[in-house]
Amino acid sequence: MDKQTFWKLIETARADAAPEEVASRAAELLADRPEAEIAASQQVLWDLLAESYRAPLWAAAYVINGGCSDDGFDYFRGWLLTQGQETFETALTEPDALAAHPAVREAAAKGRDLWDEGALSIAWRAYEAGTGRELPADSFTISYPALDPSWDFDFGDTDEISARLPRLSALFAYS
């Protein structure tokens, strides 16, 4: 499985399921694929998570969810994966653009957090459903890049966040 195939899987799941069920639907769809492809999808997922391991995106998650731990950032990026390739890639290059996303706007209005822990286990669930066995532990590796040192500041610094993420700061009244 490659990234494009993974993104097609997510888009199909998005078309078939309610927003909160995209990860589950993706796992169901993936379970019907060959065993090797299911296993390979876990590496693709972790490669995308590594690609999205960026301090500006973490700061955006911090604003959106009113704080963001290490695990919380993983779960936020899981949610971001379920939003599809276009939203994912836009958020990587311009995290402040998330302020225009309907789910982010709804989260701001209703005080909801955006996260999807289940998205991190799409391949695990699919492999188990498709083969009856656990996904082999050696089917993937995780390697995160270093975070941008220019974003090494306290995300609770509202002045700094407001200057760097003005649209999200305004939407979440982060000041």
N, C-alpha and C positions, 0 to 999 in steps of 0.2 A: 504494500500500500504506500502511496505517496501522498503529499499534501493535498494535491488537487482532488484525489479520490476521497480523502478524508473530508474535505470541504463539501464535496458533493453529497456525502453521507449526511453531514450536518444539515445541509439545505433540504434534503429529502425529509429528514426528521422534523425540521421546522415547518415544512408544508403539511406534515401528517399529524402534528401534535400541538397541544397547548404550550405556551412558552415555558411553563414549569415542568413539562414532560419531555422536552427535547432530548435530554441526555438518555432517558429511559428508552425513548423511541429509537435513538441512534444505536443503542446497545442491541435492541431487538433486530434492527436491520442488519447490523454487523454480524450478529450470530448466524445469519444465513450464508455468510461468505466462507471461503475455504479457511481452514485452521491457520495456515501460515499467514494469510492476509489479516486475520483477526489479531494474531500475535504482533504482526508488524505495525498495526494501527496504534499500539501502545507507545512505540517509539515515536511515531509521528505526533501523537498528542503531547508527549513530553518535550519533543523538539519545539513545538509551538509554545508550550509553557515557558521553555527557556528563552525563546525569542521575545516573549512578552515580559520577561523579568527585567523590568526597567523602572528606575526610580520615578520618572514623571508619571508613569501609569500607576505606580504604587501611591503616589501623592493624590492622584485622582480618586483611587479607591478609598483612600483615607477620608477625603472630603465627602464622597458619595455615601459611605457607610458610617460616617461619624467616628472614624478610627479604623485601623487595619493592622492586625498582627501578621506574622509570617504565614500562618495557616489561613488567615482571613484573605491574604493576598492571593494565595493559591486558589481559594474558593471563588474569589472575585474573578480571577482569570478563567476559572471553569465556567462561570456565568458568561463571561465575554466570549468564550469559544462557542457557546450555544447561540450567540447572536448572529453568527455567520461570518464569513470571510471578510466582507466589505467593512462591517462594523469593527471587527477585530483589527484589521490592518489600519484603518483610520485611527483607531484608538492608540495604536503603537506610534504613529507619526504625529498625532495631534490629540493627546488625551483630553484636552479641554473641549474638543468637539463632542465628547460624550454628553455634554449639556443639552444637545439637540435631540438625543436619542429618546424616543417615547418612553421606554421603560425607566430611564434615568429621571425623566421629568415626572413620571408617576411616582417613583421612589421618593423624590423630593417633596411632592405634594402630600404623600401619605405616610412619610416617615419610615419607609421600608429600606432594608438593606438588600443589596444585590449580590448574590453569591449562589454557587451551585457546586457543592461538594461532589455530588453524583457524577458530574461531568468528568471528574478525574478518574473515574472507574469504568468508563464506557467499555474499554477493551476487556477489563477483568470480568465484567458481567457478561459480555458477549462470548468470551472464550468459555466461561463456565456453562453458559446456556447452550453453546454450539457443540462443545466437546464433552461436557460432564466432568471436566478436570479444571484445576486452577491454572491460570496463566503462568508459564514458567518464569521464575524470577530473573533469569538471564536474557529475557526477550527484549529488555530495554535498559538504557542507562540514562542517568539524569546528570546534567552538567550545566549549572547556571553561570552566566557571565558575571563579571564584576559590575556593580552598580555605578552609575555616573557620579563621580565625586562632586560635580557642581550642584547636585541635588542632595548632598549630604547635610541636611539641616532638619530641625524638628518640624515635622509636618503639622504640628500644633501651632506653629508660628503663622498666625492668620494674615499678617501683613505680607509675608513672603509668599504664602500660598495664593493669596489674592492677586499678587503681581504676576505670578506664573500661570495660574489657572483662573483667570478672571470670570469666565462664563460659569464654570462649576461653582466658584465661590459665591457668585451672585445668586445662582439657582438655589443653593443650599443655605443662603444667608450666612455664609461662613466668614464672619468678621469679628 
